[in-house]
Amino acid sequence: MTDLATSLQPGLLADVHATGALSWADVHVAQKVSFLYSETDQRVQLALALAVRALRAGSTCVELSAVGRDRLEADEEIVGVPDELWPDPVQWRAAIETSPLVGVGASGGGERPLRLVGDLLYLERYWQEESIVATQLNARRDRVPEPIPLEGLRAARAELLTDDDTDQAVAAIVPALAGVTVVAGGPGTGKTHTLARLLGVLHRTLPKPPLVALAAPTGKAAVRMQEALSEALSDPRSPLPADLADALGGLEASTIHRLLGWVPQARSRFSHHAANPLPHDVVVVDEASMVNVTLMARLLDALRPQARLVLVGDPDQLAPVEAGAVLADIVAAPAPASTPLAETLAALDLPASGPVVRLRHNYRSVPGITRLAEAVLAGDADAVLDLAGGATDGVRFAPTASQTDLADRVVRTGRELVAAAREGRVGAALAALDEHRLLCAHRRGPYGVALWSRQVEEWLVAAMDDFDPTPAWYAGRPVLVTQNSPDLGVYNGDTGVVVNLGGVLQACFARGNRVHQVSPFLLEGVQTIHAMTVHKAQGSQFDRVTVVLPAPDSPLLTQELLYTAITRAKQEVTLIGSPESLALAVRQRARRASGLRERL
């Protein structure tokens, strides 16, 4: 096999690759496809390589006018490409438009590998997937379900909803009136409580009880969705009527892949699609911010035309690892006018709303954390610095060099966890595990998980004479599952602790009000979790969180990352880093190129 290093000819593509902006994979695809279509212009090859690279960065396309202006990232670092390397914009665009690789405009067939629409250059597959999402969402938004008698809605509201939170009441009513609903809100805003009520409203108002599917993008999220819904159904403070609790309690959440009938041999193929749609009347997707454009296209394509879709999630959190930020695009799109929806809500003495309903009141975190999160989302760096540097309840800010408090906290919770695990006190061990979590932006380097995990382990060894982390398995080992094992009931992202139960080690994982146990010797893809990335922590909450902010030159330092990290904490968040890093994170939005929001 010819080495790419020797096959890459001198020229534009090689020069840009040498800066680190393009990987070998980007270059290889560009060369292969260009050869198949007899394209020799390296300006076009560069555009193709950038389109491939964009997918790795989470974008569905390349915004040509932004090339050279946007920061380029490679392996968690910012790379620079000299301005003189970039082709002349006018000539570059002309070369792209006339290339045999490129189809121009939104219409036409998809026989070419690239598609140029306005200023956006797509790989054809991702143009088609974005088109499916836009077409389906627009059609479902405009397709008004069969009218529900106002008397039925009034009765359901009186029975199931209170006036304590108007946003929750609106969110529970809108799915009965719209084909697509988004329930958007941060942690602690009552999304699952609202979900239980909206399903109750549908049961009470539709002509027959609907067939409901609960789904999430990951196995971990699906498990937590089902646990949270069970807790909401039985909440003694606001219980649902027994018949509804029984009807909804039998629902089982699954991954979207499992719902669609994933064919393992081909990730993009599912047994349910337009020609074989899902039978469900209502499909609810939790943690929808984590759904990429490819998976959303497959889901929308598999829904019956009359099915209702409810997307639940936080659009301000980190976007999916793969390409697209569908939920954020939907929420950011201009809200379509819906006179019938507004009139019905007014008749119910509820404020007007479109299909996107925001839950704003936080019931879980202390007020200081809520105010800090709001200031971050507002992009107000001065307010964030004031809140972090002042005596704000639940918020602490420490310079990079200040580690004493962190070491004390880690050792204190570590002692509690190890003692509980050795004594077989599962509940206490799991409580200690979630009492405090150290979060990092990076996986490697001076601000990464690997280094900080080693540091924490050193602190624990120094503080506890009988603590030995060298065995593969020991009582008190905190673990993070890194791959799905459905047969064992554990999923990528699950966290647990190894506990000594009657002389037998068991890996224990919290499942709502119960504990799931599995022999640790059966687990694969597990790592010790003294620290974790903010991405891995998404969807979880802890009593206290310490966030290690990277240096100002980190490409991961964004508003979305800071907001996601802060909102993992219920009682206290400590930020370790420089004021410069904190201010930059507030001001810097993660940028994903997409044409979806303009098409909605």
Secondary structure, DSSP 8 states (H G I E B T S, - for coil): ---HHHHS-SSHHHHHHHTTSS-HHHHHHHHHHHHHTT---HHHHHHHHHHHHHHHTT-SEEEGGGTTTS-EEETTEEE---GGGS--HHHHHHHHHT-TTEEESSSS---SSEEEETTEEEEHHHHHHHHHHHHHHHHHHHS------HHHHHHHHHHH--SS-HHHHHHHHGGGT-SEEEEEE-TTS-HHHHHHHHHHHHHHHSSS---EEEEESSHHHHHHHHHHHHHHHT-TTS---HHHHHHHHT--EEEHHHHHTB-TT-TT-BS-BTTB----SEEEESSGGG--HHHHHHHHHTS-TT-EEEEEE-TTS---SSS--HHHHHHHS-----HHHHHHHHHTT-----SEEEE---SSS-HHHHHHHHHHHTT-HHHHHHHHHTT-TTEEEE-TT--HHHHHHHHHHHHHHHHHHHTT-HHHHHHHHTTEEEEESBSSSTTBHHHHHHHHHHHHHHH-TT----SSS-TT-EEEE-S-BGGGTB-TT-EEEEEEETTEEEEEEEETTEEEEE-GGG--SEEE-SSEEHHHHTT--EEEEEEE---TT-TT--HHHHHHHHTTEEEEEEEES-HHHHHHHHH-------SHHHH-
